[in-house]
């Protein structure tokens, strides 16, 4: 089934192929220049630090809806083991099995495709294999991700704790959240969109967490116009579900990852940061959200840290 004309028109509007050369594999990460990072460092005023990750635990976010995206299974395979013989220093070691997108994570540029399309004209069938993972466009190519972060607290701007399920966050909502926070998104920023949905998971409602609000298919054009480097939010699906365009599932994924070459993040815990931003009125910060360098990874867990 061919994707509808409405989607293809949106794709043409935000396409970044060739913008940084025909061989580019990091997309909008190119927008994070030395000058952008230097300016972002000026956001550090108090030294307060906020982890934006959920805990990696066996009873974590995943409820079985996404096959194979399993919560971490951690084992301790050495327990106080005297490696060099009796009476020597003992060590303990762990191992883990998990889906790389099980908790707080980035979707890499190979996470979504359509019509055999990946960012910058790479072929999905040639660039992603079961044996090697992402042969091209792998998450390990993003060596660092440190820049200015901006919190667009859509829920708080609307005066609610959590947006309604199936609510589509629009560009108009992003404009209103900018005004509410007294901040302006600029080129090279990472934008964090708060819906409040993570509160359901933190309160123990794992299934309810899966049914929530998300970004509208109209938002990618807003991010493209602002030259945003990456976007993350506090939901599972990231975009509104069911889709706004009939039978066009994961359209926002395709627009961000395939057309723009822009990472997107899910399951980010923005609650403590949101409270602090509301308390001091400062909605910008230095953000370190560098991927774990899994060679061939189509995504990666991350412990993002906002520094104010």
N, C-alpha and C positions, 0 to 999 in steps of 0.2 A: 504494500500500500504506500503510495507516494505521499510525502509530507505536504500539507496544504500550502496554497499560495501565500496566505497570510504569514506563515512561518518563514517562508523563503524571502519575503520582502523584508522582514525583520533581520534575517541573517545577512542580507546584502548591505543593510544599513550599518551593521556593527563589525563587518569583516575587517580583520587586521592582516590578512595574508600578504606577505611581501613587505610589510611596513618596516621591518627590521632586517630585511634581506631574505633571499629565497631559502637560505639554509638555517634560519633561526629556529631554535627549539625551546625558547623560554618565554616567548610572547610578551605579555605586559610586565613581566619582571624587568624588562628593559627600561621601563619608566622609573625604576628606583635607581636613580643616579647618585653619584657621590654628593652632589649638591642637595638632593632631596634628603639623604640621610643626615647630612650636616645640619640642615634646617630642622629635621625631626628631633635631633638631640637637644635642641633648645626647648623642647616640650617638657623636659625633665626639670621640675621646679622643687619638688619635695622629696623625691627619692622613694615614694611609696610604690610598691610592686603588687601586682594582681595576677595570679595565675587564672587563665581563662579555660582551663581544661577540666573535664570531669575525671573522676578516678577510674583507672583501668582495673576492673574487678570482674570476677566470674559471674556475678549477678548484675551486670551492667546494663547498658541501654538496649542491646539487641534482644529481640523477643522471638526470633526465628522467622520473621516475615521475609527477610532477605537471606536466601540460602547461602551458607558458607561464610557469611559475615558474622563470625562467632565472637562472643565475648572472650576475653583472655582466660586461658587455662594455664595457670602458673604452677610449676612444681619446683621443689628444692631437691636437686639431685646429689648434692654433697652437703652433709650436715656435720659441721665441726670435724672435718676430715684432716688428719695430720698427714699432709701430702708427702713430707720428707721423712716420715717415720715417727714412732712413739716419742712423745715429749717435745716435738717441734711445733711451730706455729700452725694452728688449724684454720681451715677456711670452709665457708659454705657458699654454694653456687646455686643459681636459679636458671630455669628454662621456661619459655612461654610459647604457647600456640595461640594465635588470634587472627582475626581479620584486621588488616591494616586500617580499615575505615570503621572499626567497631565502636570507637569512642570519638573523642575530639580529633578531627582530622582535616587534611586538605585533600580534595579531589585533584589528581594530576590531569594533565592534558590528554592522556589516553583513556581516561575513565569513561568517556562518552564518545560516540561516533554515530554517523548516519551516512548512507550512500557511499560507504567506504571512505568517508572523509574524516581526517584528523586535522588539527591546526596546521596551517601553512602548506596544505596540499599533501601531507603524508598519508599513505594508504593505511587504513585500519588493519586490513588483513595481513599486510606485510610488516607493520610496525609493532603489532602486539601478538605474541605467540604464547601458547600454554607452557612451553619449555623455558623461554627466556623472559617472559613478561614484556615490558615496554622496551623494544629494541631501539626505538626512537622516542623522543619526547618524554623520557623517564623522569620521575620525580627527583632523582639524584642529580639531575642537571641544574636544579635550583639550589645552588650552594649555600646561599644565605637569603633570609627574608627579614630584613630589619628596616623599618621605615616609620613614618608617622601613621598612627592609627587614629581613626575618628569613630566615635560611637554615635550612631543615629538611633536614638531610643524611641522608636515608633510607638511602642506601647505606652511609655510614660508621657509622650507628647499628646497622646489621645486620652490620657487620664485613666488608663486601665492597667491592671497587673499583667494580663495576658490578652492578646488579641483573640478574637473568636476563631474557632476551627473553620478552615476553608476560607479565611479572610485573605485576600490578595493584596499584599503591600505594593502600593503604586508609586510612581515617580512623584506624585503630589504629596504622598506620605513622607517620602525622603526629603522633599523640600521643607515640609512642615517640621520634621525632626531637626534639620539643620537650623532652622529659625529658633526652635525651642532650645537647642543647645548653644546657640550663639556661635556657631562654627560653620566654616565653609570648606567643603571637600575640595582638594586640589590635586594636581597631577602627581602620581606616585604614591598616593595614600592607599592604605588598606581600610576599607569601610566595614564596620561591624554593625549589623542591623539587628536590633533587639526587638523580638516579638513577645518575650516573656514566657514562651512555650516551655523552656527548660525547667521552669518551676514545677511543672507536672511530674517530670522525671525525678527531680530532687525530692518531691513529696511522696515518691513511691508509686506513682501512677504510670508505669512503664507503657502499658497499652494506650492509655490516653495521650501520652506524649507523642505517639506515632500519628495521631490524628490532630493536625494543627494547621496554623496559618503558614503562609510562605510568600515568596516574592512573585510579583506579577511578571508575565512575559514582556511587559513594557519596560521593566527596570534595566535590562542590559543596555538599552540605548542611552539611559541616564548615566550609567557607569562609563560607557564609551565616550560620551560627550565630555565627561570630567577627567578622562584619562586615569581612571582608577586602576591600581596595580592588582588588587585582589579583593574579594568580598567574602565575608563569613557571617553566619547567623546561628541562632540557638534552636534549630529544628533538625529533624531527621532528614526530611526530603529536600529541604532548602527552598524549593519553589512551591507555589500553591498547588494543592491536589484535592479534587480532580482538576485537570488542566483547563485553562480558559479557552484554548483552541481545541475544538472537539477532536478526540482521538490523537492529539498531538502531545504525547507523554514525554516528560523530561525536556521540554523545549528550552527552558532556561539553562539547563545543563549544556545542551548543544550550542546555544548562543554564546555562553561564557567560554566553554572549554574548546570547542571546535572552531567557532568563527573568530572570537576575540583572542584566544590563547591566554585566558585569564583563569587562574586558580580560584576555586571556591571552597569554602570550609563549612562544615556542619558540626552540630553538637557542641558548640562553644558555650561555655557557662559565663554569661555576661552580667550575672546578678550583683556580685560584690562590686564590680567596676561601675555598674549603673548607679548603685546607691552612692558611691563616692562621687561620681560625676554630678549627681543631683545635689549633693551636699555642698560642693565647692563651685559648681557652675562651669567646670572645665571639662570639655568633651573631647579633647585631643591629648595624645600621649605618645611616647616612644613605644613601638611594638616590636618585639622579637618573636617571630613565628616561623623560624627556620625549619624546613622539613628534616626528618630523619633520612639519611642518605641511603635508602634501600635501592640498590642498583636494579633497574628494571621495574621498579614499583609504579603502579598506576595510581597510587595514593599513598598517604603516610599519616601515622599518628603524629600529633604535635602537642606540645605543652606551651601554648602562647603566653607570653608575659607582657603585660602592659605596665609601663613605668611612668609615673606622673611626678 
